[in-house]
Amino acid sequence: MKNLMITSALVCAAATGAAAQEITYGGLLANYGTYSLDDYDADLSLFAGDIGVAVGSFDFWIEGVQGNLDLEDVSDDLHADVLTLGAGASFGNGFRVDVSSTDLSVGIGFLGLDVGIDELGAAYDNGTYFGRLSYAKLSEDTDDVLDGIWGLHAGYAFSDAAEVSLSVHSVDGEADDVIDPIYILTGSYDAGLWDIEMNGLFTEIDSNDLSLLTLGGTYDFTNEWSAYGAYTYGSIEDDDANLLRVGAAYTLNDTYKFFADYTYGDVDGLDDHLDGFSVGVSMDFGDKPTSYETTADRLTNVVKSVMAFDY
């Protein structure tokens, strides 16, 4: 039922925004993949979407991700749902404030974890550089282990085609002795026919270094046909993992994209490697401004880059 509610909300929001012709960014994606590892098979279905609408100096957005992993020989599916509602107000001198509420649910069968994230942010953006300070209050199943997350995000646009940003997220609660500040570094460059993006996450959990770094990009052979790919390197102390994804896409009317890709991965300690294929369709109305990104956006965007899907 919750999956149906999220899906319906995203579709209705997209339809309403389109009718009002006030969409500032957004997109929809549906993706299905089948994977194998050590002779075990799994099917992964994803549905993701976001839309931002501006009304004068105010803006509103809704975004969500649904994931369902069907594991071979496991009776219950692993599911993950993320839904965010937010609103912001911009002032003529470049300042902006925003509030948002995110609901994260992860579980298998009747077992699960539900976390609410209510965030307040204040930012300054003059078009060349920006800074954003935020506090995200965590609730529900965290049991005071994580009370909240402080965030400081700064970015610089070298031009309309290139930008880089760094955010630092410090946990508030009992876990602050276990989880060091989380650093997320992102960068992008769009040369027209081709573009490249970088996403990196670095932290230390219980004295174990954790790193994730993804480099991805696309190349347009024609207005319709393009190729894309991403490489991810991950490490926890002495254990490393590599993930490579390559694919091709066909774009219709500069908005609708049909794609298919192949995934290969290897992880230290496993005898076999990961193989997978996926197909999907997406709609693109433009990207959310980096200076608008919340703590939930920064964290989930790392996952999106690792899985090499965006919309």
C-alpha positions in Angstrom: 0.0 0.0 0.0 2.8 2.4 0.9 4.5 1.8 -2.5 1.2 2.5 -4.3 0.8 5.7 -2.3 4.3 7.0 -3.2 3.9 6.1 -6.9 0.5 7.8 -7.1 1.8 10.9 -5.4 4.7 11.2 -7.8 2.5 10.7 -10.9 -0.1 13.2 -9.6 2.5 15.8 -8.8 4.1 15.4 -12.2 0.7 15.8 -13.9 -0.2 18.8 -11.8 3.1 20.6 -12.3 3.0 20.0 -16.1 -0.5 21.5 -16.3 0.6 24.6 -14.4 3.7 24.9 -16.6 5.8 25.8 -13.6 8.2 22.9 -13.5 11.7 24.0 -12.7 13.2 20.5 -12.6 12.3 16.8 -12.3 12.1 13.4 -13.9 10.7 9.9 -13.6 12.4 6.5 -14.0 11.4 2.9 -14.1 14.1 0.2 -14.2 14.2 -3.6 -14.0 17.3 -5.7 -13.7 18.3 -9.3 -13.2 21.6 -10.2 -11.5 23.6 -13.2 -10.4 26.4 -13.8 -7.9 27.9 -17.1 -6.7 25.1 -19.0 -8.6 22.4 -17.0 -6.8 20.0 -14.9 -8.8 18.1 -11.8 -7.9 15.7 -9.4 -9.6 15.8 -5.6 -8.8 13.0 -3.2 -9.7 13.3 0.5 -9.2 10.9 3.4 -9.5 12.2 6.9 -8.9 10.9 10.4 -9.5 11.2 14.0 -8.4 9.6 17.3 -9.4 10.1 20.9 -8.4 7.6 23.6 -9.0 8.1 27.4 -8.5 5.4 29.8 -7.5 6.9 33.3 -7.4 9.6 33.3 -4.8 8.5 30.0 -3.3 9.3 26.5 -4.5 7.9 23.1 -3.6 9.1 19.6 -4.4 8.3 16.0 -4.0 10.7 13.1 -4.7 10.8 9.4 -4.0 12.5 6.2 -4.7 11.1 2.7 -4.5 13.3 -0.4 -4.7 12.4 -4.1 -4.5 15.0 -6.9 -4.5 13.7 -10.4 -5.1 16.3 -12.9 -3.9 16.4 -16.5 -5.1 15.3 -19.0 -2.4 14.2 -16.2 -0.1 10.4 -16.1 0.5 10.3 -12.4 1.3 11.5 -9.5 -0.8 13.8 -6.8 0.4 12.3 -3.4 -0.1 13.3 0.2 0.4 11.2 3.3 0.1 12.2 7.0 0.3 9.7 9.8 0.1 10.5 13.5 0.6 8.2 16.6 0.7 9.8 20.0 0.8 9.3 23.8 0.4 11.6 26.7 0.1 11.5 30.5 -0.1 14.1 32.6 -2.0 14.9 36.2 -1.4 16.2 38.8 -3.8 19.6 39.1 -2.2 20.5 35.4 -2.9 19.4 34.0 0.4 17.1 31.0 0.7 15.5 28.9 3.4 13.9 25.5 3.1 12.1 22.8 5.1 11.7 19.2 4.2 10.4 15.9 5.6 11.8 12.6 4.5 10.4 9.1 5.3 12.8 6.2 4.8 11.6 2.6 5.1 13.8 -0.5 4.7 12.7 -4.0 5.4 12.2 -7.6 4.5 8.9 -9.3 5.2 7.5 -8.1 8.6 11.0 -6.9 9.7 12.0 -3.3 9.0 13.4 0.0 9.9 11.5 3.3 9.6 13.3 6.6 10.0 11.9 10.1 9.7 14.2 13.0 8.7 12.9 16.6 9.2 15.3 19.2 8.0 15.7 22.9 8.1 18.2 24.6 5.9 19.5 28.1 5.1 21.6 28.9 2.0 23.2 31.7 0.0 23.7 31.4 -3.7 25.0 34.1 -6.0 25.2 32.0 -9.1 29.0 31.4 -8.8 29.4 30.0 -5.4 27.0 28.9 -2.7 26.9 27.7 0.9 24.1 25.9 2.9 23.8 25.1 6.6 21.3 22.5 7.7 20.1 20.4 10.6 18.2 17.2 10.0 16.3 15.8 13.0 16.0 12.0 13.0 13.0 10.2 14.6 11.1 7.0 15.0 13.3 3.8 15.1 16.7 5.5 15.8 16.2 5.3 19.6 18.6 8.2 20.3 21.5 6.5 18.6 21.2 9.1 15.9 19.3 12.3 17.1 20.2 14.3 14.0 22.7 15.3 11.4 24.4 18.7 11.0 25.3 19.6 7.4 27.5 22.2 5.8 27.5 22.3 2.0 29.6 24.6 -0.2 30.0 24.7 -4.0 31.6 26.7 -6.8 30.5 27.0 -10.4 33.5 27.5 -12.7 31.0 28.1 -15.6 27.6 27.1 -16.7 29.1 23.7 -17.7 31.3 22.9 -14.7 30.8 22.9 -10.9 32.2 21.2 -7.8 30.8 21.0 -4.3 31.7 19.5 -0.9 29.4 18.7 2.0 30.3 17.7 5.6 27.7 15.9 7.7 28.3 15.4 11.4 26.0 13.1 13.4 24.3 14.2 16.6 23.6 11.5 19.3 25.2 8.4 20.8 26.6 7.4 17.4 28.9 10.4 17.3 31.6 8.4 19.0 31.3 5.7 16.3 30.6 7.6 13.1 33.1 10.3 12.1 31.9 13.2 9.9 30.8 12.1 6.5 32.4 14.0 3.6 30.6 14.0 0.2 32.4 15.4 -2.8 30.7 15.9 -6.2 31.6 17.4 -9.5 30.3 17.7 -13.0 31.3 18.9 -16.4 29.0 19.1 -19.5 30.7 19.6 -22.8 27.6 19.3 -24.9 28.2 16.0 -26.8 29.6 14.4 -23.6 29.5 14.9 -19.9 31.1 13.5 -16.8 30.2 13.3 -13.1 31.9 12.4 -9.9 30.5 11.3 -6.6 32.6 10.5 -3.6 31.8 9.6 0.0 34.4 9.3 2.8 34.0 8.5 6.5 35.1 6.3 9.4 32.8 4.0 11.2 34.0 2.3 14.4 37.6 3.0 13.4 37.1 1.5 9.9 37.7 3.7 6.9 34.8 3.7 4.4 35.2 5.1 0.9 33.0 5.2 -2.2 34.1 6.9 -5.4 32.1 6.9 -8.7 33.0 8.3 -12.0 30.4 8.3 -14.7 29.5 9.9 -18.0 27.6 9.9 -21.2 28.5 10.4 -24.9 25.9 11.5 -27.5 26.5 9.9 -30.9 23.5 11.6 -32.3 20.5 13.5 -30.9 18.8 10.2 -30.3 21.5 7.7 -29.5 24.0 7.8 -26.6 26.3 5.6 -24.6 26.9 5.8 -20.8 28.8 4.1 -18.1 30.1 4.4 -14.6 32.9 2.9 -12.5 32.7 2.6 -8.7 35.5 1.8 -6.3 34.5 1.0 -2.7 36.6 0.0 0.3 36.2 -0.8 3.9 39.6 -1.1 5.5 41.4 -3.8 3.5 38.4 -5.1 1.6 37.8 -3.6 -1.8 35.0 -3.7 -4.4 34.8 -2.7 -8.0 31.6 -2.1 -10.0 31.4 -1.3 -13.7 28.3 -0.5 -15.6 28.0 0.3 -19.4 24.9 0.8 -21.5 23.2 2.6 -24.4 20.1 4.8 -24.6 17.7 6.1 -27.1 16.1 9.5 -26.5 12.7 10.5 -28.0 11.7 14.1 -28.2 14.5 15.2 -25.9 12.6 14.0 -22.9 11.8 10.2 -23.0 14.8 7.9 -22.8 14.9 4.1 -23.2 18.0 2.4 -22.0 19.7 -1.0 -21.4 23.0 -1.8 -19.6 25.3 -4.5 -18.4 26.8 -4.6 -14.9 30.0 -6.3 -13.7 31.3 -6.3 -10.2 33.9 -8.1 -8.0 34.3 -8.0 -4.2 37.2 -9.2 -2.1 36.4 -12.4 -0.4 33.9 -13.7 -2.9 34.9 -16.5 -5.4 32.5 -15.3 -8.1 31.8 -12.0 -9.6 28.5 -10.1 -10.1 26.8 -10.1 -13.5 23.6 -8.3 -14.4 21.5 -6.7 -17.1 18.8 -4.1 -16.8 16.4 -2.1 -19.0 14.4 1.0 -18.2 12.7 4.1 -19.3 12.9 7.7 -18.0 11.6 11.2 -18.5 13.8 14.3 -17.9 12.7 17.8 -17.0 16.0 19.1 -15.8 18.3 18.6 -12.8 17.7 19.9 -9.2 20.1 22.8 -8.4 23.0 21.6 -6.3 22.4 24.4 -3.8 18.9 23.0 -3.2 20.1 19.6 -2.2 19.2 18.4 1.3 21.1 15.9 3.5 18.8 13.1 2.2 19.6 14.2 -1.4 23.4 14.2 -0.8 23.3 10.7 0.7 20.9 9.1 -1.8 22.7 10.7 -4.8 25.8 8.7 -3.8 23.7 5.5 -4.0 22.2 6.6 -7.4 25.7 7.2 -8.8 26.9 3.8 -7.6 24.0 2.1 -9.3 24.6 4.4 -12.4 21.0 5.6 -12.7 19.7 9.1 -12.7 16.9 10.8 -14.4 
